[in-house]
């Protein structure tokens, strides 16, 4: 609330105008798609995340290092000035969201604030799940949580319910439908089912030897649409992130990962080393 008030003061607006704008994003028009996975190779947890959106919104996405007093430090990504769509904090906890179509909405909060809260206040997957169990969500989403201990889960949220899905093997993933429901007919254009199946195949083949290089290869997969490029819809992957949650080695490709180079982002690990 202090952030929202500060932003409102800075742009000479009211708290109510800024907060209502933030809280309604994604409620009335769902655009973001995305593919996310986590995999544990027996000693290290690796995550991969592609953020898919309209190409003309590329310049509004940003990566930021956030360090509030008395809160967890974290690296996060977003297309909005307050709140995050994914991130990794100093304890090696990752959380990322994908949108899911749902037949109704209700008053509540959206995913930007859930992700932000988890990154700032939680250290483990279990703590993140507890937050989401009580989260008053206005829309439907998948939240993939993973931490450096090897724990992982997908929390499938709707405005009036939730379901926690745990891995049956040492990996888990999500796209834009809940696992026990088929991809929404109106969203078939985004290849949610194809992306889910491609991730399943690649992770099953590589989970025991998964590393950042393999993660980059998986997120750059074009044949199975994980790296999404739908020119007819002006839509596709705007950025890609892979990370080792044990070493906090984070790499980001700004653009289509099959063409853009993954660059190391050391802001989080450097801040931790400096503090020590």
Secondary structure, DSSP 8 states (H G I E B T S, - for coil): -HHHHHHHHHTT--HHHHHHHHHHTTTS------EEEEEE-SS-EEEEEEEEEEGGGGGG-EEEEE--TTS--EEEEESSSSS-SEEEETTS-EEEEEE---S---SSB-HHHHHHHHHHH--SHHHHHHHHHT--BSS-EEEEEE-TTS-EEEEEEETTEEEEEE-SSSEEEE-SS-TTS---GGGGGGTHHHHHHHHHHHHHHHGGG--HHHHHHHHT--TTSSS-EEGGGTEEEEEEEEEETTTTEEEEEES-TTTS--EEE-HHHHHHHHH-
